[in-house]
Amino acid sequence: MSDQYEKGVLKVLRYVYNQMERCRNADFDALGITSSQASVMMFLFKNRKHEVTQQSVQAALLLSHPTITGLMKRLEAKGFITRKNSPADFRCKYVKLTKKGCDIERGLKTNMKRMQDRALVGLSQEELDNLEKSLCVIAENLRKEEDMLAAERIIQDIKERTKEEEKEEKD
């Protein structure tokens, strides 16, 4: 395991991610959006036939509440989306593309396709399949680790509450 790390697998993954973000931001700048905003817009394009909530975008893109709120506010300020509170639950916001938002779909998809083509040039289909499988294993390993840490935090919280309750009962 340490042998893999010493070879810099995680370092290379971080580098690739950072390079893709830089390239995507440069490409999307002409459309007036950032890479993160483009991810939100792509989700909205794919789900335009359904009612989409801000929470569903947050969950699909694995973003925190403050992050998705900031992205949505900026997209709304730029005129790409509208947000409307649910009459049934004030915490729920429905998100919809505006005409201006729909108008950048083609440019956004073209830029994303161009990025994919640049990044994957020279790789055979077999290499791409193996890369995808390997990245899925890494992602699953990290998800398991995250789940385990979350469970440990919950157990620790329960232990601390139990100690506090026992202390209060003694007093």
N, CA and C atoms as an extended XYZ file, in Angstrom:
513
Properties=species:S:1:pos:R:3:atomname:S:1:resname:S:1:resid:I:1 pbc="F F F"
N         0.829       -1.198        0.000 N   MET     1
C         0.000        0.000        0.000 CA  MET     1
C         0.869        1.256        0.000 C   MET     1
N         1.855        1.322        0.932 N   SER     2
C         2.714        2.496        0.968 CA  SER     2
C         3.521        2.602       -0.321 C   SER     2
N         3.792        1.454       -0.944 N   ASP     3
C         4.496        1.431       -2.214 CA  ASP     3
C         3.735        2.242       -3.261 C   ASP     3
N         2.384        2.081       -3.290 N   GLN     4
C         1.561        2.830       -4.240 CA  GLN     4
C         1.620        4.322       -3.934 C   GLN     4
N         1.551        4.665       -2.666 N   TYR     5
C         1.570        6.073       -2.293 CA  TYR     5
C         2.915        6.705       -2.661 C   TYR     5
N         3.993        5.972       -2.431 N   GLU     6
C         5.310        6.491       -2.762 CA  GLU     6
C         5.452        6.742       -4.255 C   GLU     6
N         4.726        5.991       -5.054 N   LYS     7
C         4.748        6.209       -6.499 CA  LYS     7
C         3.953        7.451       -6.871 C   LYS     7
N         3.212        7.996       -5.919 N   GLY     8
C         2.521        9.251       -6.133 CA  GLY     8
C         1.154        9.153       -6.774 C   GLY     8
N         0.462        8.020       -6.605 N   VAL     9
C        -0.860        7.860       -7.222 CA  VAL     9
C        -1.800        8.972       -6.767 C   VAL     9
N        -1.856        9.205       -5.469 N   LEU    10
C        -2.761       10.248       -4.969 CA  LEU    10
C        -2.293       11.638       -5.388 C   LEU    10
N        -0.998       11.820       -5.446 N   LYS    11
C        -0.450       13.100       -5.907 CA  LYS    11
C        -0.841       13.351       -7.369 C   LYS    11
N        -0.754       12.314       -8.183 N   VAL    12
C        -1.137       12.442       -9.593 CA  VAL    12
C        -2.632       12.719       -9.721 C   VAL    12
N        -3.449       12.031       -8.919 N   LEU    13
C        -4.901       12.290       -8.956 CA  LEU    13
C        -5.199       13.744       -8.605 C   LEU    13
N        -4.540       14.261       -7.581 N   ARG    14
C        -4.754       15.655       -7.176 CA  ARG    14
C        -4.334       16.596       -8.302 C   ARG    14
N        -3.188       16.305       -8.932 N   TYR    15
C        -2.702       17.132      -10.032 CA  TYR    15
C        -3.690       17.133      -11.197 C   TYR    15
N        -4.173       15.943      -11.568 N   VAL    16
C        -5.134       15.831      -12.675 CA  VAL    16
C        -6.390       16.630      -12.356 C   VAL    16
N        -6.905       16.477      -11.140 N   TYR    17
C        -8.110       17.221      -10.747 CA  TYR    17
C        -7.868       18.727      -10.849 C   TYR    17
N        -6.752       19.191      -10.301 N   ASN    18
C        -6.465       20.631      -10.326 CA  ASN    18
C        -6.303       21.143      -11.756 C   ASN    18
N        -5.636       20.377      -12.613 N   GLN    19
C        -5.475       20.776      -14.005 CA  GLN    19
C        -6.828       20.848      -14.719 C   GLN    19
N        -7.677       19.853      -14.459 N   MET    20
C        -9.003       19.857      -15.086 CA  MET    20
C        -9.805       21.074      -14.628 C   MET    20
N        -9.728       21.402      -13.356 N   GLU    21
C       -10.450       22.573      -12.852 CA  GLU    21
C        -9.949       23.851      -13.518 C   GLU    21
N        -8.622       23.986      -13.658 N   ARG    22
C        -8.070       25.177      -14.314 CA  ARG    22
C        -8.539       25.275      -15.765 C   ARG    22
N        -8.468       24.152      -16.480 N   CYS    23
C        -8.885       24.144      -17.889 CA  CYS    23
C       -10.378       24.421      -18.015 C   CYS    23
N       -11.162       23.778      -17.163 N   ARG    24
C       -12.617       23.984      -17.209 CA  ARG    24
C       -12.969       25.438      -16.909 C   ARG    24
N       -12.336       26.017      -15.892 N   ASN    25
C       -12.624       27.413      -15.564 CA  ASN    25
C       -12.261       28.338      -16.722 C   ASN    25
N       -11.147       28.062      -17.386 N   ALA    26
C       -10.762       28.877      -18.550 CA  ALA    26
C       -11.793       28.727      -19.669 C   ALA    26
N       -12.234       27.489      -19.932 N   ASP    27
C       -13.221       27.242      -20.979 CA  ASP    27
C       -14.561       27.891      -20.665 C   ASP    27
N       -14.990       27.785      -19.417 N   PHE    28
C       -16.324       28.266      -19.041 CA  PHE    28
C       -16.369       29.768      -18.810 C   PHE    28
N       -15.214       30.404      -18.706 N   ASP    29
C       -15.169       31.839      -18.477 CA  ASP    29
C       -15.906       32.599      -19.582 C   ASP    29
N       -15.785       32.125      -20.804 N   ALA    30
C       -16.474       32.779      -21.932 CA  ALA    30
C       -17.990       32.701      -21.789 C   ALA    30
N       -18.464       31.692      -21.058 N   LEU    31
C       -19.910       31.552      -20.837 CA  LEU    31
C       -20.370       32.304      -19.590 C   LEU    31
N       -19.409       32.820      -18.826 N   GLY    32
C       -19.739       33.586      -17.629 CA  GLY    32
C       -19.989       32.726      -16.399 C   GLY    32
N       -19.457       31.512      -16.394 N   ILE    33
C       -19.639       30.647      -15.226 CA  ILE    33
C       -18.318       29.966      -14.862 C   ILE    33
N       -18.293       29.426      -13.647 N   THR    34
C       -17.134       28.684      -13.172 CA  THR    34
C       -17.362       27.192      -13.393 C   THR    34
N       -16.328       26.423      -13.142 N   SER    35
C       -16.410       24.973      -13.262 CA  SER    35
C       -17.484       24.398      -12.328 C   SER    35
N       -17.515       24.868      -11.099 N   SER    36
C       -18.517       24.382      -10.135 CA  SER    36
C       -19.927       24.751      -10.580 C   SER    36
N       -20.096       25.967      -11.071 N   GLN    37
C       -21.405       26.391      -11.567 CA  GLN    37
C       -21.807       25.570      -12.784 C   GLN    37
N       -20.824       25.198      -13.613 N   ALA    38
C       -21.103       24.368      -14.785 CA  ALA    38
C       -21.634       22.999      -14.359 C   ALA    38
N       -21.092       22.448      -13.289 N   SER    39
C       -21.577       21.149      -12.790 CA  SER    39
C       -23.040       21.252      -12.366 C   SER    39
N       -23.389       22.340      -11.708 N   VAL    40
C       -24.787       22.563      -11.309 CA  VAL    40
C       -25.666       22.678      -12.546 C   VAL    40
N       -25.207       23.462      -13.519 N   MET    41
C       -25.997       23.652      -14.735 CA  MET    41
C       -26.204       22.333      -15.478 C   MET    41
N       -25.164       21.500      -15.559 N   MET    42
C       -25.296       20.204      -16.236 CA  MET    42
C       -26.336       19.337      -15.533 C   MET    42
N       -26.340       19.351      -14.207 N   PHE    43
C       -27.346       18.594      -13.461 CA  PHE    43
C       -28.744       19.111      -13.805 C   PHE    43
N       -28.882       20.425      -13.862 N   LEU    44
C       -30.188       21.012      -14.174 CA  LEU    44
C       -30.610       20.685      -15.602 C   LEU    44
N       -29.680       20.696      -16.556 N   PHE    45
C       -30.017       20.325      -17.937 CA  PHE    45
C       -30.543       18.895      -17.990 C   PHE    45
N       -29.851       17.992      -17.312 N   LYS    46
C       -30.225       16.575      -17.340 CA  LYS    46
C       -31.546       16.299      -16.642 C   LYS    46
N       -31.939       17.176      -15.735 N   ASN    47
C       -33.149       16.941      -14.936 CA  ASN    47
C       -34.230       17.987      -15.164 C   ASN    47
N       -34.171       18.671      -16.281 N   ARG    48
C       -35.101       19.784      -16.528 CA  ARG    48
C       -36.564       19.360      -16.608 C   ARG    48
N       -36.830       18.091      -16.887 N   LYS    49
C       -38.223       17.631      -16.998 CA  LYS    49
C       -38.836       17.308      -15.633 C   LYS    49
N       -38.029       17.406      -14.583 N   HIS    50
C       -38.498       17.107      -13.228 CA  HIS    50
C       -38.408       18.359      -12.369 C   HIS    50
N       -39.178       18.361      -11.293 N   GLU    51
C       -38.995       19.431      -10.322 CA  GLU    51
C       -37.699       19.157       -9.579 C   GLU    51
N       -36.822       20.135       -9.587 N   VAL    52
C       -35.512       19.978       -8.964 CA  VAL    52
C       -35.440       20.896       -7.750 C   VAL    52
N       -34.995       20.320       -6.643 N   THR    53
C       -34.794       21.135       -5.446 CA  THR    53
C       -33.302       21.414       -5.287 C   THR    53
N       -33.021       22.467       -4.556 N   GLN    54
C       -31.633       22.803       -4.255 CA  GLN    54
C       -30.987       21.638       -3.503 C   GLN    54
N       -31.765       20.980       -2.625 N   GLN    55
C       -31.249       19.854       -1.846 CA  GLN    55
C       -30.888       18.670       -2.745 C   GLN    55
N       -31.659       18.444       -3.820 N   SER    56
C       -31.342       17.319       -4.716 CA  SER    56
C       -30.058       17.596       -5.489 C   SER    56
N       -29.822       18.842       -5.860 N   VAL    57
C       -28.570       19.204       -6.532 CA  VAL    57
C       -27.410       19.005       -5.557 C   VAL    57
N       -27.606       19.463       -4.343 N   GLN    58
C       -26.582       19.330       -3.300 CA  GLN    58
C       -26.199       17.866       -3.102 C   GLN    58
N       -27.201       16.999       -2.993 N   ALA    59
C       -26.947       15.572       -2.759 CA  ALA    59
C       -26.270       14.926       -3.967 C   ALA    59
N       -26.735       15.256       -5.163 N   ALA    60
C       -26.185       14.635       -6.377 CA  ALA    60
C       -24.731       15.025       -6.598 C   ALA    60
N       -24.387       16.266       -6.272 N   LEU    61
C       -23.033       16.746       -6.517 CA  LEU    61
C       -22.128       16.620       -5.288 C   LEU    61
N       -22.685       16.059       -4.194 N   LEU    62
C       -21.930       15.844       -2.958 CA  LEU    62
C       -21.317       17.141       -2.435 C   LEU    62
N       -22.146       18.179       -2.375 N   LEU    63
C       -21.696       19.479       -1.903 CA  LEU    63
C       -22.302       19.782       -0.536 C   LEU    63
N       -21.653       20.670        0.198 N   SER    64
C       -22.187       21.082        1.492 CA  SER    64
C       -23.301       22.110        1.278 C   SER    64
N       -24.098       22.308        2.308 N   HIS    65
C       -25.194       23.278        2.214 CA  HIS    65
C       -24.673       24.691        1.907 C   HIS    65
N       -23.651       25.179        2.626 N   PRO    66
C       -23.153       26.528        2.306 CA  PRO    66
C       -22.615       26.642        0.877 C   PRO    66
N       -21.962       25.580        0.387 N   THR    67
C       -21.410       25.619       -0.972 CA  THR    67
C       -22.518       25.703       -2.006 C   THR    67
N       -23.538       24.852       -1.882 N   ILE    68
C       -24.617       24.864       -2.878 CA  ILE    68
C       -25.401       26.169       -2.805 C   ILE    68
N       -25.585       26.697       -1.605 N   THR    69
C       -26.300       27.970       -1.458 CA  THR    69
C       -25.554       29.086       -2.180 C   THR    69
N       -24.231       29.133       -2.014 N   GLY    70
C       -23.425       30.154       -2.693 CA  GLY    70
C       -23.472       30.006       -4.203 C   GLY    70
N       -23.357       28.761       -4.678 N   LEU    71
C       -23.416       28.525       -6.127 CA  LEU    71
C       -24.764       28.960       -6.692 C   LEU    71
N       -25.827       28.595       -6.006 N   MET    72
C       -27.174       28.941       -6.478 CA  MET    72
C       -27.389       30.453       -6.483 C   MET    72
N       -26.930       31.123       -5.441 N   LYS    73
C       -27.084       32.584       -5.387 CA  LYS    73
C       -26.361       33.250       -6.548 C   LYS    73
N       -25.160       32.774       -6.855 N   ARG    74
C       -24.390       33.378       -7.950 CA  ARG    74
C       -25.026       33.081       -9.316 C   ARG    74
N       -25.502       31.844       -9.497 N   LEU    75
C       -26.177       31.514      -10.762 CA  LEU    75
C       -27.462       32.314      -10.916 C   LEU    75
N       -28.162       32.516       -9.826 N   GLU    76
C       -29.394       33.311       -9.865 CA  GLU    76
C       -29.070       34.775      -10.169 C   GLU    76
N       -28.023       35.307       -9.551 N   ALA    77
C       -27.631       36.705       -9.787 CA  ALA    77
C       -27.215       36.925      -11.245 C   ALA    77
N       -26.647       35.894      -11.868 N   LYS    78
C       -26.232       35.993      -13.271 CA  LYS    78
C       -27.398       35.755      -14.227 C   LYS    78
N       -28.549       35.356      -13.696 N   GLY    79
C       -29.731       35.166      -14.526 CA  GLY    79
C       -29.857       33.801      -15.164 C   GLY    79
N       -29.073       32.814      -14.718 N   PHE    80
C       -29.122       31.477      -15.310 CA  PHE    80
C       -30.201       30.588      -14.699 C   PHE    80
N       -30.577       30.868      -13.452 N   ILE    81
C       -31.599       30.072      -12.769 CA  ILE    81
C       -32.527       30.979      -11.976 C   ILE    81
N       -33.655       30.403      -11.600 N   THR    82
C       -34.524       31.042      -10.609 CA  THR    82
C       -34.711       30.041       -9.476 C   THR    82
N       -34.943       30.568       -8.276 N   ARG    83
C       -35.233       29.708       -7.126 CA  ARG    83
C       -36.536       30.186       -6.511 C   ARG    83
N       -37.327       29.222       -6.093 N   LYS    84
C       -38.627       29.541       -5.523 CA  LYS    84
C       -38.838       28.677       -4.287 C   LYS    84
N       -39.274       29.306       -3.203 N   ASN    85
C       -39.547       28.552       -1.985 CA  ASN    85
C       -40.748       27.646       -2.178 C   ASN    85
N       -40.690       26.475       -1.579 N   SER    86
C       -41.828       25.558       -1.592 CA  SER    86
C       -42.889       26.102       -0.649 C   SER    86
N       -44.149       26.130       -1.086 N   PRO    87
C       -45.201       26.599       -0.183 CA  PRO    87
C       -45.396       25.651        1.010 C   PRO    87
N       -45.053       24.382        0.828 N   ALA    88
C       -45.252       23.390        1.884 CA  ALA    88
C       -44.114       23.377        2.902 C   ALA    88
N       -42.895       23.747        2.473 N   ASP    89
C       -41.729       23.673        3.350 CA  ASP    89
C       -40.783       24.814        3.002 C   ASP    89
N       -40.722       25.824        3.865 N   PHE    90
C       -39.921       27.008        3.579 CA  PHE    90
C       -38.434       26.695        3.442 C   PHE    90
N       -37.989       25.548        3.968 N   ARG    91
C       -36.576       25.178        3.860 CA  ARG    91
C       -36.239       24.638        2.475 C   ARG    91
N       -37.251       24.273        1.717 N   CYS    92
C       -37.064       23.666        0.398 CA  CYS    92
C       -37.178       24.735       -0.690 C   CYS    92
N       -36.189       24.749       -1.591 N   LYS    93
C       -36.214       25.689       -2.718 CA  LYS    93
C       -36.206       24.905       -4.016 C   LYS    93
N       -37.135       25.277       -4.900 N   TYR    94
C       -37.160       24.691       -6.236 CA  TYR    94
C       -36.275       25.523       -7.142 C   TYR    94
N       -35.520       24.847       -7.998 N   VAL    95
C       -34.572       25.506       -8.885 CA  VAL    95
C       -34.986       25.235      -10.319 C   VAL    95
N       -34.970       26.285      -11.138 N   LYS    96
C       -35.362       26.161      -12.532 CA  LYS    96
C       -34.412       26.956      -13.413 C   LYS    96
N       -34.139       26.414      -14.590 N   LEU    97
C       -33.330       27.130      -15.569 CA  LEU    97
C       -34.141       28.277      -16.167 C   LEU    97
N       -33.480       29.386      -16.420 N   THR    98
C       -34.109       30.494      -17.146 CA  THR    98
C       -33.798       30.303      -18.630 C   THR    98
N       -34.345       31.161      -19.472 N   LYS    99
C       -34.025       31.109      -20.901 CA  LYS    99
C       -32.526       31.327      -21.093 C   LYS    99
N       -31.973       32.284      -20.371 N   LYS   100
C       -30.533       32.550      -20.456 CA  LYS   100
C       -29.740       31.297      -20.058 C   LYS   100
N       -30.196       30.597      -19.030 N   GLY   101
C       -29.548       29.360      -18.611 CA  GLY   101
C       -29.610       28.300      -19.688 C   GLY   101
N       -30.769       28.153      -20.299 N   CYS   102
C       -30.934       27.166      -21.377 CA  CYS   102
C       -30.084       27.518      -22.590 C   CYS   102
N       -29.899       28.815      -22.822 N   ASP   103
C       -29.143       29.269      -23.992 CA  ASP   103
C       -27.667       28.869      -23.958 C   ASP   103
N       -27.110       28.617      -22.788 N   ILE   104
C       -25.677       28.264      -22.731 CA  ILE   104
C       -25.445       26.750      -22.748 C   ILE   104
N       -26.530       25.975      -22.844 N   GLU   105
C       -26.389       24.516      -22.792 CA  GLU   105
C       -25.440       23.993      -23.865 C   GLU   105
N       -25.633       24.415      -25.079 N   ARG   106
C       -24.802       23.904      -26.184 CA  ARG   106
C       -23.328       24.236      -25.952 C   ARG   106
N       -23.038       25.484      -25.595 N   GLY   107
C       -21.654       25.885      -25.333 CA  GLY   107
C       -21.049       25.116      -24.177 C   GLY   107
N       -21.837       24.898      -23.157 N   LEU   108
C       -21.369       24.163      -21.985 CA  LEU   108
C       -21.040       22.715      -22.347 C   LEU   108
N       -21.925       22.076      -23.076 N   LYS   109
C       -21.698       20.680      -23.475 CA  LYS   109
C       -20.509       20.570      -24.429 C   LYS   109
N       -20.357       21.539      -25.329 N   THR   110
C       -19.217       21.548      -26.253 CA  THR   110
C       -17.913       21.667      -25.476 C   THR   110
N       -17.888       22.579      -24.505 N   ASN   111
C       -16.680       22.753      -23.694 CA  ASN   111
C       -16.355       21.493      -22.898 C   ASN   111
N       -17.381       20.844      -22.350 N   MET   112
C       -17.149       19.634      -21.564 CA  MET   112
C       -16.629       18.502      -22.451 C   MET   112
N       -17.174       18.379      -23.639 N   LYS   113
C       -16.730       17.345      -24.581 CA  LYS   113
C       -15.284       17.606      -25.001 C   LYS   113
N       -14.959       18.866      -25.250 N   ARG   114
C       -13.595       19.231      -25.643 CA  ARG   114
C       -12.610       18.882      -24.519 C   ARG   114
N       -13.001       19.145      -23.273 N   MET   115
C       -12.151       18.814      -22.119 CA  MET   115
C       -11.931       17.305      -22.050 C   MET   115
N       -12.996       16.547      -22.216 N   GLN   116
C       -12.892       15.083      -22.169 CA  GLN   116
C       -11.961       14.581      -23.268 C   GLN   116
N       -12.129       15.107      -24.460 N   ASP   117
C       -11.287       14.684      -25.583 CA  ASP   117
C        -9.816       15.009      -25.328 C   ASP   117
N        -9.535       16.206      -24.796 N   ARG   118
C        -8.152       16.594      -24.504 CA  ARG   118
C        -7.549       15.704      -23.428 C   ARG   118
N        -8.317       15.434      -22.388 N   ALA   119
C        -7.801       14.678      -21.242 CA  ALA   119
C        -7.556       13.211      -21.581 C   ALA   119
N        -8.374       12.637      -22.441 N   LEU   120
C        -8.319       11.193      -22.670 CA  LEU   120
C        -7.642       10.782      -23.965 C   LEU   120
N        -7.089       11.740      -24.690 N   VAL   121
C        -6.428       11.427      -25.955 CA  VAL   121
C        -5.293       10.419      -25.704 C   VAL   121
N        -5.177        9.435      -26.599 N   GLY   122
C        -4.104        8.461      -26.503 CA  GLY   122
C        -4.400        7.250      -25.636 C   GLY   122
N        -5.557        7.219      -24.988 N   LEU   123
C        -5.923        6.067      -24.168 CA  LEU   123
C        -6.856        5.152      -24.947 C   LEU   123
N        -6.565        3.870      -24.918 N   SER   124
C        -7.431        2.894      -25.591 CA  SER   124
C        -8.698        2.691      -24.762 C   SER   124
N        -9.691        2.065      -25.359 N   GLN   125
C       -10.924        1.787      -24.622 CA  GLN   125
C       -10.641        0.872      -23.430 C   GLN   125
N        -9.742       -0.084      -23.615 N   GLU   126
C        -9.386       -0.987      -22.505 CA  GLU   126
C        -8.736       -0.208      -21.359 C   GLU   126
N        -7.851        0.714      -21.705 N   GLU   127
C        -7.204        1.540      -20.679 CA  GLU   127
C        -8.228        2.419      -19.962 C   GLU   127
N        -9.156        2.982      -20.719 N   LEU   128
C       -10.204        3.802      -20.109 CA  LEU   128
C       -11.076        2.966      -19.178 C   LEU   128
N       -11.431        1.758      -19.601 N   ASP   129
C       -12.243        0.873      -18.765 CA  ASP   129
C       -11.502        0.527      -17.472 C   ASP   129
N       -10.212        0.208      -17.583 N   ASN   130
C        -9.411       -0.125      -16.402 CA  ASN   130
C        -9.251        1.081      -15.475 C   ASN   130
N        -9.050        2.248      -16.064 N   LEU   131
C        -8.923        3.467      -15.268 CA  LEU   131
C       -10.212        3.734      -14.499 C   LEU   131
N       -11.332        3.612      -15.187 N   GLU   132
C       -12.623        3.845      -14.530 CA  GLU   132
C       -12.837        2.858      -13.386 C   GLU   132
N       -12.525        1.586      -13.617 N   LYS   133
C       -12.659        0.577      -12.557 CA  LYS   133
C       -11.774        0.918      -11.366 C   LYS   133
N       -10.539        1.302      -11.629 N   SER   134
C        -9.604        1.640      -10.556 CA  SER   134
C       -10.078        2.853       -9.770 C   SER   134
N       -10.544        3.871      -10.467 N   LEU   135
C       -11.031        5.067       -9.780 CA  LEU   135
C       -12.282        4.761       -8.960 C   LEU   135
N       -13.114        3.856       -9.452 N   CYS   136
C       -14.300        3.451       -8.689 CA  CYS   136
C       -13.899        2.737       -7.404 C   CYS   136
N       -12.867        1.918       -7.463 N   VAL   137
C       -12.371        1.242       -6.254 CA  VAL   137
C       -11.859        2.282       -5.259 C   VAL   137
N       -11.091        3.248       -5.736 N   ILE   138
C       -10.578        4.304       -4.856 CA  ILE   138
C       -11.736        5.074       -4.227 C   ILE   138
N       -12.721        5.438       -5.042 N   ALA   139
C       -13.876        6.188       -4.534 CA  ALA   139
C       -14.625        5.379       -3.477 C   ALA   139
N       -14.806        4.095       -3.715 N   GLU   140
C       -15.507        3.235       -2.757 CA  GLU   140
C       -14.704        3.098       -1.463 C   GLU   140
N       -13.394        2.957       -1.575 N   ASN   141
C       -12.547        2.884       -0.381 CA  ASN   141
C       -12.692        4.152        0.458 C   ASN   141
N       -12.692        5.296       -0.203 N   LEU   142
C       -12.823        6.565        0.515 CA  LEU   142
C       -14.213        6.727        1.123 C   LEU   142
N       -15.238        6.259        0.411 N   ARG   143
C       -16.595        6.326        0.958 CA  ARG   143
C       -16.700        5.474        2.211 C   ARG   143
N       -16.128        4.264        2.164 N   LYS   144
C       -16.155        3.382        3.334 CA  LYS   144
C       -15.439        4.039        4.516 C   LYS   144
N       -14.300        4.654        4.244 N   GLU   145
C       -13.543        5.336        5.296 CA  GLU   145
C       -14.372        6.473        5.890 C   GLU   145
N       -15.023        7.235        5.023 N   GLU   146
C       -15.862        8.345        5.484 CA  GLU   146
C       -17.023        7.827        6.331 C   GLU   146
N       -17.647        6.736        5.893 N   ASP   147
C       -18.744        6.131        6.665 CA  ASP   147
C       -18.255        5.647        8.019 C   ASP   147
N       -17.059        5.038        8.045 N   MET   148
C       -16.505        4.531        9.286 CA  MET   148
C       -16.213        5.685       10.254 C   MET   148
N       -15.634        6.763        9.747 N   LEU   149
C       -15.349        7.924       10.591 CA  LEU   149
C       -16.631        8.549       11.128 C   LEU   149
N       -17.659        8.611       10.281 N   ALA   150
C       -18.947        9.156       10.728 CA  ALA   150
C       -19.530        8.284       11.837 C   ALA   150
N       -19.437        6.972       11.679 N   ALA   151
C       -19.945        6.053       12.708 CA  ALA   151
C       -19.160        6.223       14.004 C   ALA   151
N       -17.856        6.370       13.907 N   GLU   152
C       -17.031        6.580       15.101 CA  GLU   152
C       -17.414        7.871       15.813 C   GLU   152
N       -17.702        8.942       15.046 N   ARG   153
C       -18.125       10.213       15.657 CA  ARG   153
C       -19.453       10.047       16.383 C   ARG   153
N       -20.365        9.310       15.799 N   ILE   154
C       -21.668        9.078       16.425 CA  ILE   154
C       -21.493        8.302       17.725 C   ILE   154
N       -20.675        7.268       17.691 N   ILE   155
C       -20.423        6.463       18.892 CA  ILE   155
C       -19.784        7.329       19.979 C   ILE   155
N       -18.821        8.162       19.589 N   GLN   156
C       -18.170        9.046       20.549 CA  GLN   156
C       -19.168       10.032       21.149 C   GLN   156
N       -20.054       10.585       20.343 N   ASP   157
C       -21.088       11.498       20.845 CA  ASP   157
C       -22.000       10.802       21.845 C   ASP   157
N       -22.389        9.571       21.538 N   ILE   158
C       -23.259        8.806       22.441 CA  ILE   158
C       -22.548        8.561       23.763 C   ILE   158
N       -21.280        8.176       23.705 N   LYS   159
C       -20.509        7.934       24.932 CA  LYS   159
C       -20.422        9.201       25.777 C   LYS   159
N       -20.158       10.344       25.123 N   GLU   160
C       -20.049       11.608       25.849 CA  GLU   160
C       -21.378       12.003       26.487 C   GLU   160
N       -22.491       11.821       25.740 N   ARG   161
C       -23.808       12.131       26.306 CA  ARG   161
C       -24.134       11.223       27.473 C   ARG   161
N       -23.772        9.956       27.356 N   THR   162
C       -24.029        8.994       28.434 CA  THR   162
C       -23.257        9.400       29.679 C   THR   162
N       -21.995        9.791       29.516 N   LYS   163
C       -21.187       10.240       30.658 CA  LYS   163
C       -21.806       11.474       31.307 C   LYS   163
N       -22.260       12.424       30.482 N   GLU   164
C       -22.875       13.638       31.007 CA  GLU   164
C       -24.167       13.323       31.768 C   GLU   164
N       -24.968       12.418       31.228 N   GLU   165
C       -26.219       12.034       31.886 CA  GLU   165
C       -25.935       11.328       33.208 C   GLU   165
N       -24.928       10.465       33.221 N   GLU   166
C       -24.562        9.779       34.454 CA  GLU   166
C       -24.072       10.770       35.495 C   GLU   166
N       -23.306       11.759       35.060 N   LYS   167
C       -22.796       12.783       35.959 CA  LYS   167
C       -23.943       13.610       36.534 C   LYS   167
N       -24.908       13.959       35.686 N   GLU   168
C       -26.067       14.740       36.144 CA  GLU   168
C       -26.897       13.957       37.143 C   GLU   168
N       -27.040       12.635       36.919 N   GLU   169
C       -27.805       11.807       37.838 CA  GLU   169
C       -27.130       11.734       39.202 C   GLU   169
N       -25.796       11.723       39.246 N   LYS   170
C       -25.063       11.666       40.503 CA  LYS   170
C       -25.184       12.974       41.278 C   LYS   170
N       -25.272       14.074       40.544 N   ASP   171
C       -25.332       15.410       41.194 CA  ASP   171
C       -26.688       15.649       41.704 C   ASP   171
